[in-house]
Amino acid sequence: MIKKEIRVIGIDDSPFNKFKDSQVLIVGVVMRGGLYVDGVLSTKITVDGKDSTKNIIKIINKCKFKPQLQYIFLNGIAVGGFNIIDVVELNKQTKIPVIVVIRKNPDIENIKKTLVKIKKKEKIKLMEKAGKVIKIDNIFVQLAGINLSEAKKILKIVCTRSLIPEPLRLAHLIASGIVTGESKGRA
């Protein structure tokens, strides 16, 4: 049985203007289960760049919460446009299972066509490396370092106020509030 106050981190990016901004704020919210906030981490990544995996690994591995962190939640595998997170590498370098949460089933073929069109074809391998998209209830997930059965149990603990894990919901609100002056939208 998994305890209700298991320590997890949810990571999301802030809103940005792809024509003006060269960097995007990334916020991580550390929580005990889906109830208590223990801390907030942040870093910046390059819009459409290749530094998201490295920068997220760095903030997680250097934070004081690292010894207790049991799971990493991501709001999709892309941040800052097409700065795609290598979830397998994130799992490997942090030694923490990764659960990617996606609200709607992604149109992978359309995303691949877009990447080819904008001359970022090399990012397709990272997308494929993230693995199969699996439906759990009303959301979709991709998993690294964790099996489906365990992921379902963890999601029941951390989804306290919506379909989205509470650490992701709060990371989204904090990131958008910092950048735009007021939080808005859904995680």
Order of alpha helices (4+ residues) and beta strands (2+ residues): beta-beta-beta-alpha-beta-beta-beta-alpha-beta-alpha-alpha-beta-beta-alpha-alpha
